[in-house]
Amino acid sequence: MELDLDGQLEIQHLFLVNRMCRVCGKEKNLISDFYKCRKDATKISSYAYECKECTLKRVKEYDKRVKQKYRIGKCKICEINNTKLLGDVCKSCTNGLKGFGYDIDTLKKAVVYLEKG
């Protein structure tokens, strides 16, 4: 196995580089505290501008908001039980209502549901 000394030297200088996080405003080490977001690890621009800590907080908050929208139950249109619901309708029926089509009986149930709503 051949060592790529030039590549290692290019990356080594980045261990001494700090970057200011755009979210929290703290100055942190580029390599250890920011995610690499491009293939070429030798360039400063290959690393994110949001630190790992802020990224994780943002993703957790997003997941929390998305999970609050959904609940498990029985779809009021297709009547499948134990499925994720947005309101009273499962994802498949929501997509069907947007134009993906269903058989006539399911569409009648959808009309009944929408009329109640």
N, C-alpha and C positions, 0 to 999 in steps of 0.2 A: 504494500500500500504506500503510495507516494504522498508526502505532505505538501500541501499547497500553502507555502509560506507567505506568498503575496496576498492570498485570500485571507489568511489568518491575521496578517498585519493590518489589512484594511478593516477587518471586523474589530480587532483589538482596540483601535483608537476610539471606537464608539462606546467602549466601556467607561470612558472618561467624560462622555457627553451627557449633559442634563437637558431636560426639556420642561417647559411650563405646561401643565395640564390646562386645557381650555375650559374645563368645567370647574375644578376646585381651585385653580390658580396656584397650586403648589408646584415647586420645582422638584423634579424627580429624575432618577437615572433612566436614560433612554432604553437601554437593553433590558434591565430587570423590571421596569415599571410601566412599560408601554408595549402593547401588542404589535407584532410585526404584521403589516397588512399588505405587503408586496413581496415578491420573490427575492429580490436582490437585497440581502441583509447588510451589504456594505454601505448602503446609502442612508443618510439620516431621514430622507423623505420616505423611506420604506416603513417607518413606524408611525403608529396612530398619534393623533394629537390629544386624545382623551386617555388618561391613565387607566391601568387595569382596574383599579379600585372603583373609579367612577363608571367605567364600562359595566362592571358587574352589578353595581347599584341600579344603573339604568335598565339593564336586562331583567333584573329581578322585579323592578317596578312594572315593567311592561308585561311580564308574565303574570303578575298579580292582577293587573287590570284586565287582561284577557280572560283569566280564569274566573273572574267575577262575573263576566258576561254570560258564561255558560253554566248550565246545571244538567244533571242527569234526570231523565224522566221518559215519559211516553209521548211520542210525537202526536199532535192533534190531527195531522193529515194522514200519514201513512200508518200510524198506530204502532210503530216499532217501539218496544219497551227498552228501558235501560240504555238510552242513547244520549249523546250530548245534544242539548237543546239551546237554541238562541231564542229566548222568549218561550213560545210553546211549540216551535217547529224545529226539526232536525236539519242538518246541513244539506242533506240530499233534497229535501222538500223545498228548502229555501232556494237552492239552485234551480229546482224544477219550476218554481214560481217565476224565476227570472228568465225562463224561456227554453229550458232544456227538455221540456216535454214530459208528459206522463200519460198513462191510460185514462180513459174518460171517467172511470169511477174515482180514481185518485184526484183528478181535477175537480170533480163535483165536491169531494170532501174539502178540497182547498177553498172552493167558493164558499161553502158553508162556514168554514173557519174565518175567512176574510169578512163575510157578512156580519159575523158576531163581533168582530173586532175593533 
